[in-house]
Amino acid sequence: MAEAPKCAEIEHLGGRYTVCTFDPAKDTIRLYGARTLGSYGASYDQLNTHLLRNGEHMSFAMNGGMYHPDYGPVGLLVENGRETGALNRDDAFGNFVMKPNGVFWLADGKAGVMETEAFARAGLSPREATQSGPMLVVDGRIHPRFLPDATSLQIRNGVGILPDGRVGFAISRDHVRFHDFATLFRDRLHCRNALFLDGSISSLYAPEIRRHDRRAVMGTIIAVVKKLPW
C-alpha cells in the first residue's frame, strides 16, 4: 500500500504555501547542527552524505532555526539528547528575541511547541529541540506584535502542532507578512502553538514534490530520517 502524501500546496489570504505533516510517533524527526556535520554551514547534500554513512537517508528537511555568523545556534539546540546550544532568554533586537519566542521539541514519540519561559518552567528533557522566534501562535492567539497591514514581506517558514499531534511544517512560496503566516497555522492548520523558524534562508528538501533547495546554507536542519531499504 502506497504511503499517503506528506506535502500539499495550500493557498491562504492570497499567498501560496507548501505544508508537510509528520507523525512524531511514527516518523523519525531529528535535528542536526552545522558543527555536528563538521561544516561551516550545513546543507541538505552534506546531511544526506552524513546519513548515508549510517545506512539512512532523509525524506524531508527544512532549515531549523537562527544562527550566529559561525553557524552556531542562537538559542537552544538539542541533537539526539545532547545539548549543543543553550536556552536563550535574553532581551535584544531582532526576530529571535521578539518576545514571546519559543522552542520546538520532540521526546518519547511526541512533539510540542512552547513559549520559551513555559518551556523553561516545564523542566522537559527532549531528545531533539530547537529554539527560535518569534512565536507565531501562542495558545491560539496570534503574536501581539503582528499587524494585519504590515509592509514587511518575506519568504517565511515555521512549525506548529496539529490537533491530532502531528507536526506541521510550512514554507511560503510568496513573500508574506508575519500576520498572514501566523493565521495559516491558526486558521488553516488549527495549531494552538506555532513557531517561526526563519525568513532570509527559508528552504525545503522534499523529494516527494521534487524540491531540493541546493543553495541553502544553514545553521540547523530539521530532517525526517529513514533507514535505507536494503
C-alpha positions as CSV (number, residue, x, y, z in Angstrom):
1,M,0.0,0.0,0.0
2,A,1.4,3.4,-1.0
3,E,2.2,5.9,1.7
4,A,-0.1,8.8,1.9
5,P,1.4,12.1,0.6
6,K,3.1,14.1,3.3
7,C,3.2,17.5,1.5
8,A,0.5,19.6,0.0
9,E,0.2,23.0,-1.7
10,I,-2.2,25.5,0.1
11,E,-3.4,28.9,-0.8
12,H,-4.2,31.3,2.1
13,L,-5.0,35.0,2.0
14,G,-3.6,35.3,-1.5
15,G,-0.3,33.6,-0.6
16,R,0.9,30.1,-1.7
17,Y,2.4,27.7,0.8
18,T,3.9,24.2,0.9
19,V,2.8,22.3,4.1
20,C,4.2,19.0,5.1
21,T,3.0,17.0,8.1
22,F,4.5,14.1,10.0
23,D,3.5,11.9,13.0
24,P,6.3,12.0,15.7
25,A,5.0,8.6,16.9
26,K,5.8,7.0,13.5
27,D,8.2,9.3,11.7
28,T,11.8,9.8,12.9
29,I,12.3,13.6,13.2
30,R,15.8,14.8,14.1
31,L,17.9,18.0,14.3
32,Y,21.4,18.5,13.0
33,G,23.6,21.5,13.7
34,A,26.3,22.6,11.3
35,R,29.0,21.7,13.8
36,T,27.7,18.1,14.1
37,L,28.1,17.8,10.3
38,G,31.6,19.1,10.6
39,S,31.0,22.0,8.3
40,Y,31.0,25.8,8.2
41,G,27.3,26.0,7.4
42,A,25.1,23.0,6.8
43,S,23.5,21.9,3.5
44,Y,21.0,19.2,2.6
45,D,23.6,17.5,0.5
46,Q,26.0,17.4,3.4
47,L,23.3,15.9,5.7
48,N,22.4,13.3,3.2
49,T,26.1,12.2,2.9
50,H,26.3,12.1,6.7
51,L,23.1,9.9,6.9
52,L,24.2,7.6,4.1
53,R,27.3,6.6,6.0
54,N,24.9,5.2,8.7
55,G,22.6,3.4,6.3
56,E,20.0,6.2,6.4
57,H,18.5,8.9,4.2
58,M,16.2,11.8,4.6
59,S,12.7,12.1,3.1
60,F,12.2,15.7,4.2
61,A,14.2,18.5,5.6
62,M,13.8,22.2,6.4
63,N,16.1,24.9,8.0
64,G,15.6,24.7,11.7
65,G,16.4,28.0,13.4
66,M,18.6,31.0,13.5
67,Y,22.3,31.1,13.8
68,H,25.4,33.2,14.6
69,P,28.0,34.2,11.9
70,D,29.9,31.0,12.7
71,Y,26.7,29.0,12.1
72,G,26.3,28.1,15.8
73,P,22.8,28.2,17.2
74,V,21.4,31.5,18.7
75,G,19.4,29.5,21.3
76,L,18.7,26.1,22.5
77,L,19.6,23.2,20.3
78,V,19.4,19.5,21.4
79,E,20.6,16.8,19.0
80,N,19.9,13.2,19.9
81,G,19.7,14.1,23.6
82,R,22.8,16.2,23.6
83,E,22.5,19.9,24.2
84,T,24.7,21.8,21.7
85,G,23.2,25.2,22.2
86,A,21.9,26.7,25.5
87,L,18.4,28.2,26.1
88,N,18.5,31.9,25.3
89,R,16.3,34.1,27.5
90,D,18.0,37.4,26.6
91,D,16.3,40.6,25.6
92,A,17.7,42.3,22.5
93,F,16.6,43.3,19.0
94,G,15.6,41.1,16.1
95,N,13.1,38.4,15.2
96,F,14.6,35.8,17.6
97,V,14.0,37.9,20.6
98,M,10.7,39.4,19.6
99,K,9.1,38.0,22.8
100,P,7.4,35.6,23.1
101,N,9.8,33.3,21.3
102,G,9.8,29.6,21.7
103,V,11.0,26.0,21.4
104,F,10.1,23.2,19.1
105,W,10.8,19.9,20.9
106,L,10.5,16.1,20.4
107,A,10.5,13.4,23.1
108,D,9.0,9.9,23.5
109,G,7.1,9.9,20.2
110,K,5.5,13.3,20.9
111,A,6.3,16.8,19.7
112,G,5.5,20.3,21.1
113,V,5.9,24.0,20.5
114,M,6.2,26.0,23.7
115,E,6.9,29.6,24.6
116,T,10.4,29.9,26.0
117,E,9.6,30.7,29.6
118,A,6.9,28.0,29.7
119,F,9.5,25.5,28.3
120,A,12.0,26.6,31.0
121,R,9.4,26.0,33.7
122,A,8.3,22.7,32.4
123,G,11.7,21.0,33.1
124,L,11.5,18.9,29.9
125,S,14.4,16.7,28.7
126,P,13.7,16.5,25.0
127,R,15.6,14.2,22.6
128,E,15.6,16.9,20.0
129,A,14.8,20.7,20.3
130,T,15.4,24.0,18.6
131,Q,14.7,27.5,19.8
132,S,13.7,30.3,17.5
133,G,11.4,33.3,17.4
134,P,9.1,34.9,17.4
135,M,6.2,32.5,18.3
136,L,3.6,32.7,15.6
137,V,0.7,31.4,17.6
138,V,0.6,31.1,21.4
139,D,-2.3,29.2,23.0
140,G,-4.5,30.0,20.0
141,R,-3.6,33.7,19.9
142,I,-1.6,35.5,17.2
143,H,1.7,37.1,18.4
144,P,0.6,40.5,19.7
145,R,3.1,42.5,17.6
146,F,2.0,41.1,14.2
147,L,-0.1,43.7,12.2
148,P,-2.6,42.7,9.5
149,D,-1.4,45.6,7.3
150,A,2.4,45.3,7.9
151,T,4.6,46.1,4.9
152,S,7.4,43.7,5.7
153,L,7.0,40.8,3.2
154,Q,9.4,37.8,3.2
155,I,9.6,34.2,2.3
156,R,9.0,32.5,5.7
157,N,8.9,29.1,7.3
158,G,7.7,27.7,10.6
159,V,6.4,24.7,12.5
160,G,3.3,24.0,14.5
161,I,1.5,21.2,16.2
162,L,-1.8,20.0,14.7
163,P,-4.8,19.0,16.9
164,D,-4.0,15.3,16.4
165,G,-0.4,15.7,17.5
166,R,1.2,15.7,14.1
167,V,3.9,18.2,13.3
168,G,3.1,20.7,10.5
169,F,6.0,22.4,8.7
170,A,5.1,25.3,6.3
171,I,7.1,27.4,4.0
172,S,5.7,30.2,1.9
173,R,6.2,30.3,-1.9
174,D,5.5,34.0,-2.0
175,H,6.7,36.9,0.2
176,V,4.2,37.2,3.0
177,R,3.7,39.2,6.3
178,F,4.1,37.6,9.7
179,H,0.4,38.1,10.5
180,D,-0.8,36.2,7.4
181,F,1.7,33.4,8.0
182,A,0.5,33.1,11.6
183,T,-3.1,32.8,10.5
184,L,-2.2,30.0,8.2
185,F,-1.2,27.9,11.3
186,R,-4.0,29.1,13.5
187,D,-6.9,29.1,11.0
188,R,-6.0,26.6,8.3
189,L,-3.8,24.1,10.2
190,H,-5.7,24.7,13.6
191,C,-2.4,24.8,15.6
192,R,-2.8,26.3,19.0
193,N,1.0,26.9,19.1
194,A,3.4,27.6,16.2
195,L,6.9,28.9,15.9
196,F,8.7,30.9,13.2
197,L,11.9,29.3,12.1
198,D,13.4,31.9,9.8
199,G,12.9,34.1,6.7
200,S,16.0,35.1,4.8
201,I,17.3,31.5,4.5
202,S,13.9,29.6,4.4
203,S,14.4,26.4,2.4
204,L,13.0,23.0,1.8
205,Y,14.1,19.5,0.8
206,A,11.0,17.4,-0.2
207,P,11.7,14.9,-2.9
208,E,8.0,13.9,-2.8
209,I,7.3,17.2,-4.6
210,R,10.6,17.3,-6.4
211,R,12.0,20.2,-4.4
212,H,15.6,20.4,-3.3
213,D,16.9,23.9,-2.4
214,R,20.6,23.1,-3.1
215,R,21.9,26.7,-2.5
216,A,20.6,26.8,1.1
217,V,23.3,27.1,3.8
218,M,22.0,26.7,7.3
219,G,23.0,26.5,11.0
220,T,20.4,23.9,11.9
221,I,18.4,21.4,9.8
222,I,15.3,19.6,10.8
223,A,15.0,16.3,9.0
224,V,12.7,13.2,8.7
225,V,15.1,10.3,8.6
226,K,14.5,6.7,7.3
227,K,16.6,3.6,7.1
228,L,17.8,2.7,3.6
229,P,15.8,-0.2,2.1
230,W,18.5,-2.8,1.8
